[in-house]
Amino acid sequence: MHELLTLKTIAETLNQSNELEPMLNTALAKLLELTGLTTGWIFIVDGAARHESAAEYGLPPALLYNDREPMACSRCWCLDRYKDGRLKNAVNILGCKRLEDAAELRWGDTNGITHHATVPLWSGERRIGLLNVAAPGKNRFSDGELALLQAVAFQIGGAIERMRLYAEEQRRADRFARLGEFSRALGAAASAVQAPRELADRATALIGEHFDWPVAAVFDRVGSDLVLRAVHAAGGSGSVAAGLRLPLKQAGWLEEAVRDRHYCAATPAEAAALADRGLPPLASAMAASIPAAGSGPASILLVGEFKAGDAHRADGEVLEALGEHIAAALESARHAENRRELARLEERNRLARDLHDSVSQMLFSLSMTAKGAESMLRVPDPEAARHAVNAVRDMQSLAQRALKEMRSLIMQLRPAGLEAGIVTALKDYGEKLELRVRTQVAGVRELPRAVEEALWRIGQEALNNVSKHAGTGEAEIALQLTLDQAVLRITDRGPGLAKPAPLTQQQSYGLLTMQERAESLGGTLSVTSGSGQGTAIEAAIPLPETGQQEVSDS
């Protein structure tokens, strides 16, 4: 009955707290009280065979010497037997090496304690640590006492495992909440950078902002080496130069992360060896792959700590998710860069066609007219001279038209005047096309450079269409700026179209280019027209939430 009461009391004690240290200290005190023992301590031993004292009760002065220095010793008979797998059940220890050393070195009074019983802590098949109990003058425990201690040890081991699982779930929830914040910040960064290489630097900095890993680094796979692309180091470690090489054969655990697409943890020696390759001196490190699109080689995301610690499964899962998020952001940045390059190529092709269709043909006509005028001037005939004069006048007209067209194309290549505002610049451009332009602006706020550039190009193309195809010399430019979008509307006073075709069916290269510019920034482009009502082109592009509104007309 006493044994059952002891087990019941210990079980109740272990279920009264969700904090490990208070729970173990209370349970240890209850155990000693119920068994008539006076001294006890619990070691938790991790997978790397490091031990830490998780609970202590009634330690003699000899074991409290110099801030518990004897308890930190990693070599003793019970720990040696535990680490090499010989300690399976509760046993008597013939003598305590810690107490013997304390007595020999005169660290203090042992209170008559010379021996203790030691019991391994288990949770299922998993070893967790050790329970040691003792009393003055007691140098042997009976089989019944050892059996009771074994049963209590199973209870304590199960409670420690429960606490670990609870803490792991709490850590996982916290890590994934931070992952969501990181992902949003990374998405914003991906839309702001101009080159994918810049995104790796931003990603490591964001990891430092949203997680408590003091070191984060990205390695690229180049042949059989890993090349340090970006690194963020906090905690006073100083800056680290990128571009350093790490042969994969010298870091098998990183090769495993690349090969298996699964997070890997470094041993203390492997983590420390990274200091020879440009990283700060680390006590622990984990790595996961950053998958590459297609069949390209994967990169590596590495995080590290300056102090030793367990590799938590939750951290590994989040690290794998971080690698996937960074991979998606890098791929998105590469696509955006490709789209910008295609837009530049399309712009060059359009300008080449415009040069061929307008300026080139005018210059060819100018050349042929000049040759004809030269032939007529060689003939001493008044009639030929009169035709030559007319030819020179035609040459002058062609030269002026070519100059006007060339200035228009140059204006498209070099958007001068934007510092005065997008509407002012478009008005000046329209007047250079000999249009009478009326403007209206609603709202005042600063536009992002990419949005301003897109609206400038869309406005240019729309005004060109008015000049060439609308059959009118008047246009209206209206810009509306709100908290969340910029809307540019260009309207002409021409005859319009009875039934305009949808944009998807339009064959106009200019309209398709305007639509692509708007959609590349998440916006839309619409064309409305009616017979006798003119044509309106409207581009709406979303903006970050900032700014205030006013209204002005001109």
C-alpha positions as CSV (number, residue, x, y, z in Angstrom):
1,M,0.0,0.0,0.0
2,H,2.9,2.4,0.8
3,E,4.3,1.7,-2.7
4,L,1.0,2.4,-4.4
5,L,0.5,5.5,-2.3
6,T,4.0,6.7,-3.4
7,L,3.3,6.0,-7.1
8,K,-0.1,7.8,-6.8
9,T,1.4,10.8,-5.1
10,I,4.2,11.1,-7.7
11,A,1.7,10.8,-10.6
12,E,-0.4,13.5,-9.1
13,T,2.6,15.7,-8.6
14,L,3.8,15.2,-12.2
15,N,0.5,16.3,-13.6
16,Q,0.2,19.5,-11.6
17,S,2.6,21.6,-13.7
18,N,3.5,22.3,-17.4
19,E,6.9,23.7,-16.5
20,L,9.7,21.1,-16.4
21,E,12.0,22.4,-13.6
22,P,9.3,23.1,-11.0
23,M,7.6,19.8,-11.8
24,L,10.8,17.8,-11.4
25,N,11.9,19.5,-8.2
26,T,8.5,19.0,-6.6
27,A,8.3,15.4,-7.6
28,L,11.8,14.7,-6.4
29,A,11.1,16.2,-3.0
30,K,7.9,14.1,-2.7
31,L,9.8,11.0,-3.6
32,L,12.4,11.5,-0.9
33,E,9.8,12.4,1.6
34,L,7.8,9.2,0.9
35,T,10.8,6.9,0.8
36,G,12.7,8.3,3.8
37,L,15.7,9.4,1.7
38,T,17.4,12.8,2.1
39,T,19.2,13.6,-1.1
40,G,18.5,13.3,-4.8
41,W,19.2,14.8,-8.2
42,I,18.0,14.3,-11.8
43,F,20.3,14.5,-14.8
44,I,18.8,15.0,-18.3
45,V,21.2,13.6,-21.0
46,D,20.8,14.7,-24.6
47,G,21.7,12.8,-27.7
48,A,25.2,14.3,-27.8
49,A,25.8,12.8,-24.3
50,R,25.8,16.2,-22.7
51,H,24.1,16.2,-19.3
52,E,22.5,19.0,-17.2
53,S,21.1,18.9,-13.8
54,A,17.3,19.3,-14.1
55,A,16.4,18.9,-10.4
56,E,18.3,18.7,-7.0
57,Y,17.2,18.3,-3.4
58,G,19.1,18.1,-0.2
59,L,22.6,18.2,-1.7
60,P,25.4,18.1,0.9
61,P,27.8,21.0,1.1
62,A,30.5,18.9,-0.7
63,L,28.3,18.8,-3.9
64,L,27.5,22.5,-3.7
65,Y,31.1,23.6,-3.7
66,N,32.0,26.4,-6.1
67,D,28.5,26.9,-7.5
68,R,27.8,23.1,-7.8
69,E,31.1,22.4,-9.7
70,P,31.0,18.6,-8.7
71,M,27.6,18.3,-10.4
72,A,28.9,19.6,-13.7
73,C,31.6,16.9,-14.0
74,S,30.9,14.7,-17.0
75,R,32.8,11.7,-15.8
76,C,31.3,9.5,-13.1
77,W,30.4,5.8,-12.8
78,C,26.7,6.2,-13.3
79,L,27.0,8.5,-16.3
80,D,29.7,6.3,-17.8
81,R,27.4,3.2,-17.6
82,Y,24.5,5.2,-19.0
83,K,26.4,6.5,-22.0
84,D,27.9,3.2,-23.0
85,G,24.5,1.4,-22.7
86,R,25.2,-0.8,-19.7
87,L,22.7,0.9,-17.4
88,K,19.3,-0.7,-18.2
89,N,17.5,-0.8,-14.8
90,A,17.7,0.7,-11.3
91,V,21.0,-0.4,-9.6
92,N,23.1,0.2,-6.5
93,I,26.2,2.2,-7.1
94,L,29.0,0.9,-4.9
95,G,30.3,4.4,-4.3
96,C,29.8,7.9,-5.7
97,K,32.8,9.3,-7.5
98,R,31.6,12.8,-7.1
99,L,31.4,12.4,-3.3
100,E,34.8,10.6,-3.2
101,D,36.4,13.4,-5.2
102,A,34.8,16.0,-2.9
103,A,36.1,14.3,0.2
104,E,39.6,13.8,-1.3
105,L,39.8,17.5,-2.4
106,R,38.1,18.7,0.8
107,W,35.3,20.5,-0.9
108,G,33.0,20.2,2.2
109,D,31.0,17.9,4.3
110,T,29.2,15.0,2.6
111,N,26.7,14.6,5.5
112,G,27.6,10.9,5.7
113,I,26.5,10.1,2.2
114,T,28.9,7.7,0.3
115,H,26.6,5.7,-2.0
116,H,23.5,6.2,-4.1
117,A,21.0,4.3,-6.2
118,T,20.9,5.3,-9.9
119,V,17.9,4.7,-12.2
120,P,17.7,5.4,-15.9
121,L,14.8,7.5,-17.1
122,W,12.9,6.1,-20.0
123,S,9.9,7.0,-22.1
124,G,9.1,4.0,-24.2
125,E,12.3,3.2,-26.1
126,R,13.8,6.6,-25.6
127,R,16.4,7.2,-23.0
128,I,16.1,10.6,-21.2
129,G,18.4,10.7,-18.3
130,L,19.2,9.5,-14.7
131,L,17.6,9.7,-11.3
132,N,20.0,9.4,-8.3
133,V,18.8,9.1,-4.7
134,A,20.8,8.6,-1.4
135,A,20.7,8.9,2.4
136,P,23.4,9.1,5.1
137,G,24.9,5.7,6.0
138,K,22.8,3.9,3.3
139,N,25.1,1.9,1.0
140,R,22.6,-0.6,-0.4
141,F,19.0,-0.6,-1.7
142,S,16.8,-3.6,-1.5
143,D,15.2,-5.2,-4.6
144,G,11.9,-3.8,-3.5
145,E,13.3,-0.3,-3.2
146,L,14.9,-0.5,-6.6
147,A,11.7,-1.8,-8.1
148,L,9.8,1.2,-6.7
149,L,12.4,3.6,-7.9
150,Q,12.2,2.0,-11.3
151,A,8.4,2.5,-11.4
152,V,8.8,6.2,-10.3
153,A,11.5,6.7,-13.0
154,F,9.1,5.5,-15.7
155,Q,6.6,8.1,-14.5
156,I,9.2,10.8,-14.5
157,G,10.4,9.8,-17.9
158,G,6.9,9.9,-19.3
159,A,6.2,13.3,-17.8
160,I,9.5,14.7,-19.2
161,E,8.6,13.4,-22.7
162,R,5.1,14.9,-22.4
163,M,6.7,18.3,-21.4
164,R,9.1,18.0,-24.4
165,L,6.2,17.3,-26.8
166,Y,4.2,20.2,-25.4
167,A,7.2,22.6,-25.7
168,E,7.9,21.3,-29.2
169,E,4.3,22.0,-30.3
170,Q,4.6,25.5,-28.8
171,R,7.8,26.0,-30.6
172,R,6.3,24.8,-33.8
173,A,3.3,27.1,-33.5
174,D,5.6,30.1,-32.8
175,R,8.0,29.2,-35.7
176,F,5.2,28.8,-38.3
177,A,3.6,32.1,-37.1
178,R,7.0,33.8,-37.8
179,L,7.2,32.0,-41.1
180,G,3.9,33.6,-42.2
181,E,5.3,37.1,-41.3
182,F,8.6,36.3,-43.1
183,S,6.8,35.1,-46.2
184,R,4.8,38.4,-46.4
185,A,8.0,40.4,-46.0
186,L,9.8,38.4,-48.5
187,G,7.0,38.8,-51.1
188,A,7.2,42.6,-50.6
189,A,11.0,42.5,-51.0
190,A,10.7,40.3,-54.2
191,S,8.6,43.0,-55.8
192,A,11.0,45.7,-54.9
193,V,14.4,44.2,-55.9
194,Q,15.7,44.7,-59.4
195,A,17.8,41.6,-59.6
196,P,17.4,38.1,-58.2
197,R,20.9,38.2,-56.6
198,E,19.7,41.1,-54.4
199,L,16.9,38.9,-53.0
200,A,19.3,36.4,-51.3
201,D,20.8,39.3,-49.2
202,R,17.3,40.5,-48.3
203,A,16.1,37.0,-47.4
204,T,19.0,36.3,-45.0
205,A,18.4,39.7,-43.4
206,L,14.6,38.9,-43.0
207,I,15.5,35.6,-41.3
208,G,17.5,37.6,-38.8
209,E,14.5,40.0,-38.3
210,H,11.8,37.3,-37.8
211,F,13.7,34.4,-36.2
212,D,16.1,34.1,-33.3
213,W,18.9,32.4,-35.3
214,P,21.9,34.8,-35.0
215,V,23.4,33.5,-38.3
216,A,21.7,32.8,-41.6
217,A,23.5,32.2,-44.9
218,V,22.7,31.1,-48.5
219,F,25.2,29.0,-50.4
220,D,25.0,28.4,-54.2
221,R,26.0,25.1,-55.7
222,V,28.8,25.6,-58.2
223,G,30.2,22.3,-59.5
224,S,31.4,20.3,-56.5
225,D,31.6,23.4,-54.3
226,L,29.3,25.6,-52.3
227,V,29.8,29.3,-52.8
228,L,28.7,31.7,-50.1
229,R,26.3,34.1,-51.8
230,A,24.7,36.0,-48.8
231,V,25.0,36.0,-45.0
232,H,23.5,37.7,-42.1
233,A,25.3,37.6,-38.8
234,A,24.1,39.2,-35.6
235,G,25.2,39.3,-32.0
236,G,28.4,41.3,-32.6
237,S,30.0,38.7,-34.9
238,G,30.9,41.3,-37.5
239,S,30.4,41.3,-41.3
240,V,31.3,38.3,-43.4
241,A,32.5,38.5,-46.9
242,A,30.5,36.6,-49.5
243,G,32.0,34.5,-52.3
244,L,33.9,32.0,-50.1
245,R,34.0,28.4,-51.3
246,L,33.2,25.3,-49.3
247,P,34.0,21.9,-51.0
248,L,31.0,19.6,-50.5
249,K,33.2,16.6,-49.8
250,Q,34.4,18.5,-46.7
251,A,30.9,18.9,-45.5
252,G,29.0,15.7,-45.9
253,W,26.0,16.8,-43.9
254,L,25.4,19.7,-46.3
255,E,25.7,17.3,-49.2
256,E,23.1,15.2,-47.6
257,A,20.8,18.2,-47.3
258,V,21.2,18.9,-51.0
259,R,20.8,15.3,-52.0
260,D,17.8,14.2,-49.8
261,R,16.0,17.6,-49.8
262,H,15.6,17.2,-46.0
263,Y,17.0,19.3,-43.2
264,C,20.2,18.2,-41.6
265,A,21.9,19.1,-38.3
266,A,25.6,19.5,-38.0
267,T,27.6,17.9,-35.2
268,P,29.5,20.3,-32.9
269,A,32.7,19.6,-34.9
270,E,31.0,20.2,-38.2
271,A,29.4,23.5,-37.0
272,A,32.8,24.7,-35.7
273,A,34.5,23.9,-39.0
274,L,32.4,26.4,-40.8
275,A,34.4,29.2,-39.2
276,D,37.3,28.1,-41.5
277,R,35.0,28.9,-44.5
278,G,34.0,32.5,-43.7
279,L,31.2,32.1,-41.2
280,P,31.3,33.1,-37.5
281,P,32.3,30.4,-35.0
282,L,29.1,28.3,-34.5
283,A,28.3,25.8,-31.8
284,S,25.3,24.3,-33.7
285,A,24.0,24.6,-37.2
286,M,21.2,23.3,-39.4
287,A,20.7,23.4,-43.2
288,A,18.0,22.7,-45.8
289,S,18.0,22.9,-49.6
290,I,16.6,25.8,-51.6
291,P,15.1,23.9,-54.5
292,A,16.0,25.0,-58.0
293,A,13.6,25.3,-60.9
294,G,13.9,22.5,-63.5
295,S,17.0,20.4,-63.2
296,G,19.3,23.1,-61.9
297,P,21.4,22.5,-58.8
298,A,19.8,23.3,-55.4
299,S,21.2,26.0,-53.2
300,I,21.6,25.7,-49.4
301,L,20.0,27.7,-46.6
302,L,22.0,27.5,-43.3
303,V,21.2,28.8,-39.9
304,G,23.5,28.6,-36.8
305,E,23.7,29.4,-33.1
306,F,26.6,30.6,-31.0
307,K,25.7,28.2,-28.2
308,A,25.2,24.5,-28.3
309,G,21.6,23.1,-28.3
310,D,19.3,20.3,-29.5
311,A,18.2,20.3,-33.2
312,H,14.5,20.7,-32.8
313,R,12.3,19.0,-35.3
314,A,10.0,22.1,-35.5
315,D,13.1,24.2,-36.5
316,G,14.0,21.8,-39.2
317,E,10.5,21.8,-40.6
318,V,10.4,25.6,-40.7
319,L,13.9,25.7,-42.2
320,E,12.6,23.4,-45.1
321,A,9.6,25.7,-45.6
322,L,11.9,28.8,-45.6
323,G,14.0,27.2,-48.3
324,E,10.9,26.6,-50.4
325,H,9.6,30.2,-49.8
326,I,13.0,31.6,-50.8
327,A,13.1,29.4,-53.9
328,A,9.6,30.6,-55.0
329,A,10.6,34.2,-54.4
330,L,13.8,33.8,-56.4
331,E,11.9,32.2,-59.3
332,S,9.4,35.0,-59.2
333,A,12.2,37.6,-59.2
334,R,13.8,35.8,-62.2
335,H,10.5,35.8,-64.1
336,A,10.1,39.5,-63.3
337,E,13.6,40.2,-64.6
338,N,12.8,38.2,-67.8
339,R,9.6,40.1,-68.2
340,R,11.5,43.4,-67.9
341,E,14.0,42.2,-70.5
342,L,11.3,41.1,-72.9
343,A,9.6,44.4,-72.4
344,R,12.9,46.1,-73.3
345,L,13.3,43.9,-76.4
346,E,9.7,44.5,-77.5
347,E,10.3,48.3,-77.0
348,R,13.4,48.1,-79.1
349,N,11.5,46.1,-81.8
350,R,8.7,48.6,-81.8
351,L,11.0,51.5,-82.1
352,A,12.8,49.7,-84.9
353,R,9.5,49.2,-86.8
354,D,8.6,52.9,-86.2
355,L,11.9,54.0,-87.5
356,H,11.5,51.8,-90.6
357,D,7.9,52.7,-91.2
358,S,8.4,56.5,-90.7
359,V,11.8,58.0,-90.5
360,S,13.5,55.5,-92.7
361,Q,11.0,55.8,-95.5
362,M,11.0,59.6,-95.2
363,L,14.8,59.6,-95.5
364,F,14.6,57.3,-98.5
365,S,12.2,59.7,-100.2
366,L,14.4,62.6,-99.2
367,S,17.4,60.9,-100.8
368,M,15.5,60.1,-104.1
369,T,14.1,63.6,-104.3
370,A,17.6,65.1,-103.8
371,K,18.9,62.9,-106.6
372,G,16.1,64.0,-108.9
373,A,16.7,67.7,-108.1
374,E,20.4,67.2,-108.8
375,S,19.5,65.8,-112.3
376,M,17.2,68.6,-113.1
377,L,19.7,71.3,-112.1
378,R,22.2,69.8,-114.6
379,V,19.8,70.7,-117.4
380,P,20.0,74.4,-118.5
381,D,16.2,74.7,-118.8
382,P,13.9,77.1,-116.9
383,E,11.2,74.4,-116.7
384,A,13.7,72.0,-115.1
385,A,14.8,74.7,-112.7
386,R,11.2,75.2,-111.6
387,H,10.8,71.5,-111.0
388,A,14.1,71.5,-109.1
389,V,12.8,74.3,-106.8
390,N,9.6,72.2,-106.1
391,A,11.8,69.2,-105.3
392,V,13.8,71.2,-102.9
393,R,10.6,72.3,-101.1
394,D,9.5,68.7,-100.9
395,M,12.9,67.8,-99.4
396,Q,12.4,70.5,-96.8
397,S,9.0,69.2,-95.9
398,L,10.2,65.6,-95.7
399,A,13.2,66.7,-93.5
400,Q,10.8,68.5,-91.1
401,R,8.5,65.5,-90.9
402,A,11.4,63.2,-90.3
403,L,12.8,65.5,-87.6
404,K,9.5,65.6,-85.9
405,E,9.1,61.8,-86.0
406,M,12.7,61.4,-84.8
407,R,12.1,63.8,-81.8
408,S,9.0,61.8,-80.9
409,L,11.0,58.5,-80.9
410,I,13.8,60.1,-78.9
411,M,11.2,61.3,-76.4
412,Q,10.0,57.7,-76.0
413,L,13.5,56.5,-75.4
414,R,14.4,59.1,-72.8
415,P,11.5,60.2,-70.6
416,A,12.7,63.7,-69.8
417,G,10.5,66.0,-67.7
418,L,9.1,63.4,-65.3
419,E,10.5,65.4,-62.4
420,A,7.7,67.9,-63.1
421,G,5.0,65.2,-62.7
422,I,3.6,62.5,-65.0
423,V,0.7,64.7,-66.2
424,T,2.9,67.7,-67.0
425,A,5.3,65.4,-68.9
426,L,2.5,63.8,-70.9
427,K,1.0,67.2,-71.7
428,D,4.3,68.5,-73.0
429,Y,4.6,65.3,-75.1
430,G,1.1,65.7,-76.5
431,E,1.8,69.3,-77.5
432,K,5.0,68.2,-79.3
433,L,2.6,66.0,-81.3
434,E,0.6,69.2,-82.1
435,L,-2.3,68.2,-79.9
436,R,-4.3,70.5,-77.7
437,V,-4.2,68.8,-74.3
438,R,-6.4,69.5,-71.3
439,T,-5.4,67.9,-68.0
440,Q,-7.1,67.0,-64.7
441,V,-5.4,65.7,-61.5
442,A,-7.2,64.3,-58.4
443,G,-5.0,63.3,-55.5
444,V,-1.5,64.1,-54.5
445,R,1.1,61.4,-53.6
446,E,4.4,60.1,-54.6
447,L,4.4,57.3,-57.2
448,P,6.8,54.4,-57.2
449,R,9.3,54.6,-60.0
450,A,8.0,51.4,-61.7
451,V,4.4,52.8,-61.7
452,E,5.5,56.2,-63.0
453,E,7.5,54.6,-65.8
454,A,4.5,52.4,-66.8
455,L,2.0,55.3,-66.8
456,W,4.4,57.4,-68.8
457,R,4.8,54.7,-71.5
458,I,1.1,54.0,-71.6
459,G,0.3,57.7,-71.9
460,Q,2.8,58.1,-74.7
461,E,1.3,55.3,-76.7
462,A,-2.2,56.5,-76.1
463,L,-1.3,60.1,-77.3
464,N,0.5,58.6,-80.3
465,N,-2.7,56.8,-81.2
466,V,-4.7,60.0,-80.8
467,S,-2.2,61.9,-83.1
468,K,-2.2,59.2,-85.8
469,H,-5.6,57.6,-85.8
470,A,-8.2,59.6,-83.9
471,G,-8.7,62.2,-86.6
472,T,-8.7,65.0,-84.0
473,G,-6.3,67.5,-82.5
474,E,-7.7,67.4,-79.0
475,A,-7.0,65.1,-76.1
476,E,-7.8,65.1,-72.3
477,I,-5.4,63.6,-69.7
478,A,-6.9,62.7,-66.3
479,L,-4.9,61.2,-63.4
480,Q,-6.7,60.1,-60.2
481,L,-4.5,59.1,-57.2
482,T,-6.2,57.3,-54.3
483,L,-4.9,55.4,-51.3
484,D,-4.7,52.1,-53.2
485,Q,-4.4,52.9,-56.9
486,A,-3.4,55.3,-59.7
487,V,-5.8,55.7,-62.6
488,L,-4.7,57.3,-65.8
489,R,-7.4,58.1,-68.4
490,I,-6.7,59.6,-71.9
491,T,-9.7,60.6,-74.0
492,D,-9.8,62.0,-77.5
493,R,-12.6,64.0,-79.2
494,G,-12.6,61.9,-82.4
495,P,-15.4,60.0,-84.1
496,G,-14.9,56.9,-82.0
497,L,-15.9,53.3,-82.9
498,A,-19.4,51.9,-83.1
499,K,-18.4,48.5,-81.8
500,P,-14.8,48.3,-80.5
501,A,-13.3,44.9,-80.3
502,P,-12.2,43.5,-76.9
503,L,-8.6,43.9,-76.1
504,T,-8.0,40.2,-76.5
505,Q,-9.0,40.5,-80.1
506,Q,-7.2,43.7,-80.9
507,Q,-4.5,43.4,-83.4
508,S,-2.8,46.7,-82.4
509,Y,0.7,46.1,-81.1
510,G,0.5,49.4,-79.1
511,L,-2.7,48.4,-77.2
512,L,-1.3,45.0,-76.3
513,T,1.9,46.6,-75.1
514,M,-0.1,49.0,-72.9
515,Q,-2.1,46.1,-71.5
516,E,1.1,44.1,-70.7
517,R,2.6,47.1,-68.9
518,A,-0.4,47.6,-66.7
519,E,-0.8,43.9,-65.9
520,S,2.9,43.5,-65.1
521,L,2.2,45.7,-62.1
522,G,-1.0,44.0,-61.1
523,G,-3.2,46.6,-62.9
524,T,-5.7,46.6,-65.7
525,L,-6.2,48.4,-69.0
526,S,-9.6,49.1,-70.6
527,V,-10.7,50.8,-73.9
528,T,-14.1,52.4,-74.3
529,S,-15.4,54.0,-77.4
530,G,-18.7,54.9,-79.1
531,S,-19.7,56.3,-82.4
532,G,-19.4,60.0,-82.2
533,Q,-18.2,59.9,-78.6
534,G,-14.5,59.5,-79.0
535,T,-12.2,56.9,-77.5
536,A,-10.9,56.6,-73.9
537,I,-8.0,54.4,-72.7
538,E,-7.9,53.9,-68.9
539,A,-5.0,52.2,-67.0
540,A,-5.5,51.4,-63.3
541,I,-2.4,50.3,-61.3
542,P,-2.5,49.4,-57.5
543,L,-0.4,51.4,-55.1
544,P,0.9,50.9,-51.5
545,E,-1.4,52.5,-48.9
546,T,0.0,56.0,-48.2
547,G,-0.6,59.6,-49.1
548,Q,-3.4,62.2,-48.9
549,Q,-5.9,63.6,-51.5
550,E,-6.4,67.0,-53.0
551,V,-8.0,68.1,-56.3
552,S,-6.7,70.5,-59.0
553,D,-7.6,71.2,-62.6
554,S,-5.8,72.9,-65.4
